[in-house]
Amino acid sequence: MASSSSATLVFTTTLLILCTLTNATNPGLILTLVNNCPFTVWPAIQPNSGQAVLERGGFALHTLTHHSFPAPNQHWSGRIWARTGCTYANNHFSCATGDCGNRLECNGLGGATPATLAQFSLHHGQNDFSSYGVSLVDGFNVPMTVTPHEGKGQCPVVGCRADLLATCPERLQLRSPHGHGPVIACKSGCEAFGTDELCCRNHYNSPQTCRASSYSEFFKHSCPSTFTYAHDNPSLMHECSSPRELKVIFCH
């Protein structure tokens, strides 16, 4: 018969093994960025005010590669987008779309519009919700989807798989270089025309007065699961309980 001290030792050892296995198989929420585009993109990550900067805010991601990193264990909110056409010359880094102040590592800075945005609010509510959505409110530069893995509840794949550069209305087209080259992004109606109505500013800054326009409907028709104007349907921000991974795919 085993002594009580031996039994305690066996129990403690077993508990340590179980804890180790649990930690090994339950690493917490992972964020993975995947580049399926036929060109390099430079992902950018901007936290909301007071939140931590992840992965220094930006890096290069070559075609057909991915980059995974742990999300914060506590509440975090922010946005992710892709910068395109980036160059580094004469000690000067700049991007044709999504640029964040001529920096490789955005370190908390926002990006230039137009750009496709993935929006996140991680670890909130009693059921450890991770909310996510894809926004074309600030225009479009690359197709993007968000795919959750192993979550519970409302966990759909959302985003915009269409290449809207090919169909972007002429008045919304951003061309480079100097406005005469190929279309590199598609502006929002707000950016193209700057009116209070299209930008949902002043009198139009409420759910009752901010409405879809023919320009936002262009985006909505091609990508119905995205936000396309400032007061679009809040239910487009999905709440997925305890996902193991959230995967942002460029050019899905």
N, C-alpha and C positions, 0 to 999 in steps of 0.2 A: 504494500500500500504506500502510495507516494505521501511524503510529508507535506504539511500545509505550505511550507516555504517553497517546496518544489512545485506544488500545484500553482502557487501564486506566480512563480517564475514562468511556468508554461503559459498561464493565462496572459501575463504581461507581454511575453514574447509574441503570442498569437495576436494580441491586440495591436502591437506595433506593426506586425506584418500586414494586418488588415488595413490599418491606417495608411501604410505605405502604398499598398495596392490601390486604395481609394484615391489617394493623392495622385498616383501615377495615371489612373484611368479617368480622373475627374479634375483636369487641370484648370477649370474655369473657362470663361468665354474667350474664344479666339477670334480675332479679326484677320481675314485673309483677303488680300487684294490680288486679283488675277488679271493679267494682260493678254487677252486674246486678239488684240489689234495687230495688224501686220506692220506695226511700227512701235518704237519705244514711246511710252508715256511716262510722265513724271507725276505720280500721285501726290496730292496735297491734302493735309489733314488740319482742320482748324477747330479747336475746342470753342465752346461757348464761354462767355466771360466767367472767370474763376475756376475753370476746369483745367486739367493737366494737358500739356502738349504731348502728343504721342509720336514716337519715332522722329522726333525733332521737326515734325511738320511737313516732311517731304523727302523724296528720294527718286532715283531713276528705277524704272521697271521695264526690262527689255521684253520684246515680243515673245509670247508663249512661255512666260515665266510667272511665278507668283511670289508673294512675300507675306508671311504669317507672323503675327505678334499677339501677345496677350492683351486683352482689354483690361482697363482698371477693374479692381474687385468691387469698387463702390460706384455710386452714380456718376455717369459721365454723359455729356451731350456735345454734339458737334456735327461737323460735315466733312465729307470726303469728295474730292473731284479729281479729274485728270487734267494735267497740263500737257499741251501738245506743241510740237515744233520748237522745242527748247534747244538753245545753242549756248556754247560757252566760248567766247572769243575775247581776246585782249582783257582778261580778268573780268569780263562782264557776262553774267548769266541772264538770259531772258527767254521767255516763252511766247509763242504766237497766240496761244489761248490759255486762260486760267492763271496767268502770271501773278506771283505774290511779291511784288516789290523787288523783282530781279534777284531773287534768292533761290538757291537749290533747296535749302531747308527753310520752310515758311515760318517756323517757330512762332505760331499763333496768328500770323497775318492772314487776311482774307485774300481771295483771288479776283482777278479781273473777269468781268462778264463779257460775252456769254460763256456759260459752262454748265454742263449737266452736273447736278449735285445729288449725293446720297446724304440723307439726314438721319441722325441717330439720337436716341435717348436710352441709355443702357442702365440696367439695374434700378428700376423704380417700381414702386407699388409692393404690395404684400406677396405677390406671386412672382417676384423677380422678373418683371417684364423688361424686354428689350424692344423698343419701338423703332421702326425704320420706315423710310419712304424715299422715293426718288422725285426730285423737283426739276421741272423745266421752266420755273417762274423766271429764272435769270437766263433763259435761253439754253442752247444745246451745242456741245462740241464733239462728244463721242457717245455711242450707245453704252448704256450702263444698266445692270440689274443688281439687285440684292437678293441673295439666296440664303435663307436660314437652314441650319441642320440640327435635328434632334430636339426641336422646341415643342411646346404644347400650346394648343389653342389656335389663334389666328396667326399662321406662319406661312403666308403665300410668297412665291417668288414675284417680285414687283420690279418695274423699271421700264426701260425703253430699249428694245432690241433693234428698232429700225434705224437706218442711217439717214437721218433727216437732212444731212448736207446735200443729198442728191435731189431732194424735193422742196427745199427751203424756198419760200416766196422771195422774189427778187428784192423786195424792199426790206427784207429781214437778213439778207446775206451779208456776212462779213468775209471779205476777200483779202488775201495777202499774196505778194507784197503790194502795198500802196493802192489797195482797192481794185487791182486789175488781175490778180492771179486767181487761183482756184478758191472755191468756197471752203473756209476753214472752220466756220461756226455759223450758227443761226441765231440771230438776236431775238429777244422778246419784243413784243409791241411797245412795251415801256421804254426799252433802250433805244429802239429805232425812232420813236416819235416823241417821247418824253412828256406826254400829256398827263394831267392828274387822273383822268378817267382810266387810261391804260396802266398807269402806275399805282392805282388804288391809293392815291394821296389825298390829304385834306378832306373835302366833302365825301370823297369816294372811299375813304379808309374805314369801312365797316362791312360786315357780312351782308347788310341790306343794300348797300350802294355799290360795292365792288362786284362787278359782274364779268362773266366770260366775254371775250371779244372774238372777232373773226381770226385774230392772230393767235390767241390762246387756243382756239378751237382747232387750228392747224396742228398744234402739238397734241391736243387731246385726241384727235381723230386717229393719229398714228400710234399714240402711246397712252391708252385710256387709264392705266394704273399709275399715272404720274400726276403730281400737282402742276397746274399750268397757269394759275394766277393766284394772287396773294391770299384770297379768302376761299380758295377751292375747298372741296369737301374734306373736313378733318379726319374722316374715317379712312382716308388713304394712308394715314400713318398707322401701320399695323402694330398690334401688341402681341408679341410672341413670348411665352413664358419659358424662361430658363433654356434658351437655345445653347448648344455646345459651341457653335461656330456661326458667324455671319460673314458671308463671302460676297465681296464686291467684285463684279466681273465687268471689265471694260471690253466692249465689242463682243457681247455674249451672242 
